Amino acid sequence: VNLDNFYGQTTRDYWETQADIMTFKVDSQLNDDWRISSQTRYGETNNSYIAGAPSGPNYTTNTVNSSPKTRDQDNTYIGHATNFITQIEQGDMLHTVVLGVELTKEKMANLPPVFLPANSAGNITLDLYNPDPDAWSGTIGVSANETSTDLVSKAWYVMDTLEINRWWQVFGGVRYDYFELDRQVAVNDYVDTASVADTKDTFLNWHTGVVFKPALNGSIYASV
């Protein structure tokens, strides 16, 4: 098989994306000891495609199916992060401490393309060695089933970087996360109760490490 063979369909397959994103950022020195860095981002994106993938090759008839994978998903999200930053001298060493919080909310809605007449899969059988990219002649519609997912997350964290001298730094931090996720499928705007699912959880994680700076423009680090 020629590795340059195309098993999609120019009469069926496409890929369209769009992203509109706005970011608002504030940095301010609150006093001699503390600085605040705050950022909020809002975005709306869309990812829509039909992508043909070869499947089920038959080496007796030298044919293969061009099976479409479909999606038309809208994402709307807003995220906010605020850091409070201070530096503390300890003898000849310097601590840089960061206290922070992150809040995010995201909604995903997928209403994928379908193939008409109803219940047709959109597949087409192609020559395995000489596929025709224009063989498909069906009709594309819009699904009545919309899958929606809502995600909310919150996090609080603290980090400390200790500059021992010009060559050595050590750092560490802990972070606590909370998230909840809700998912459902609506058929013609009516929620399918069997599709409703939700989950929520929390977890605590940490990291620590060391940095060695043999030169002003280079560093070596290890962390866990």
Secondary structure, 3 states (H helix, E strand, C coil): CCCCCCCCCCCCCEEEEEEEEEEEEEEEECCCCEEEEEEEEEEEEEEEEEEEEEEEEECCCCEEEEEEEEEEEEEEEEEEEEEEEEEEEECCEEEEEEEEEEEEEEEEEECCEEEECCCECCCEEEECCCCCCCCCCCEEEECCEEEEEEEEEEEEEEEEEEECCCCEEEEEEEEEEEEEEEEEEEECCEEEEEEEEEEEEEEEEEEEEEEEEEECCEEEEEEC
